[in-house]
Amino acid sequence: MSVRIVAYEALQDLIPLYPLYQLLFEDHGLTSTEISTLFIIWSATAFLLEIPSGALADVFSRRKLLMLGPALTGLGYAAWITVPSYAAFALGFVLWGAGSALISGTYEAFVYDELAARGATAKYAGLLGKARSAALTANLTATLLAIPLFALGGYVLVGVLSVISCLAQLIVAASLPEAARVASADETDPEEEDGGWRGALERYVGMLRAGLQEASTSRVVRRAVGLVALLGGFLAFDEYFPLLARGVGATTTLVPLLIAGTVAAQAIGGALAGPAYRLPASVFAVGLGATAGLISWGSLSGTAAGFVPIAVGYGVMQLVIVVADARLQDAIEGPARATVTSVSGFFAEVFAVSVYAGFALGAVWVSLPVLVAGLTVPVLLTALITPRSLPAPSEKETA
């Protein structure tokens, strides 16, 4: 199962369109403000569906949702390359946002409960770190491949191969096992219960209520949800890295190389999450503080060399994100694991939308490097609350 779990997340990022789609929009006449509005549409779709899809994952087959997610995303990419226009770009982001919402929360809960069914939840942090690193390595591979692919067939070839990767992810999801939910001793497999559509609706509402209650009333879970949400929202940085690279004079074929450095650093950070799982919260707080300084320094440097400190900072942040996610899963005690996780994803999208809106408005008066540097202020503030918000490591022995 572990190999397929890793492969599933890796395929999600084996998308050669990733380092180029912002340039695709720009090359079809969109301004920085218009591009930011597309990002807002993307995140707005994701956060509107985030919690409802999490509750759905607690009463419906998570494997089937993990299949539907990449199918919708692939349709979105297809829309971009077949009808490259603002309307098609917006439709693509709606489909991508819906697909992401179906996977977010569902994936983490699926992996944790599959390990729980085998009595191996102590392996979660290590497995999640490996999966995230594999995804980032796939992202790096796709980023490097984007250069020759773009030269060979332009945006169309890059887009077609991105759609194929989504289809491959769907196939891997179909091959995954699915054990009964074991988050609670009183919980049964949701799909084995009867009662028709009314029973299903009651179970859905019950899971939604249970997840929201645990996320809001448990102090440990509430703080962890908030921390993971903030950290996830900071990933909005990388949506602007290609434009930042072009701003320092990088050509379209050189941009992926600069982005590749940030992706490689994230892969390293994710791989170190398992061994770093038990480090004191203060260590992760210091790491986030360093992240803020490094990204700010790199964005304001005005040179391609600035992507070196940006990459290092992004790698450290990825390490903190994986550890925080793992400790959140260990802190959840109720049956609505996917719902609780999706609450965190919801607020991450809310924060991301505010970031995109800030970029859209700020771009009228302030340069992109200054805007990126300004975004590091919340990262620094998050570092200050990390010691109180990050749950203590599980007593189980990590792998």
Secondary structure, 3 states (H helix, E strand, C coil): CHHHHHHHHHHHCCCCCCCCHHHHHHHCCCCHHHHHHHHHHHHHHHHHHHHHHHHHHHHCCHHHHHHHHHHHHHHHHHHHHHCCCHHHHHHHHHHHHHHHHHHCCHHHHHHHHHHHHCCCHHHHHHHHHHHHHHHHHHHHHHHHHHHHHHHHHHHHHHHHHHHHHHHHHHHHHHCCCCCCCCCCCCCCCHHHCCCHHHHHHHHHHHHHHHHHHHHHHCHHHHHHHHHHHHHHHHHHHHHCHHHHHHHCCCCCCCHHHHHHHHHHHHHHHHHCHHHHCCCCHHHHHHHHHHHHHHHHHHHHCCCHHHHHHHHHHHHHHHHHHHHHHHHHHHHCCCCCHHHHHHHHHHHHHHHHHHHHHHHHHHCCCCCHHHHHHHHHHHHHHHHHHHHHHCCCCCCCCCC
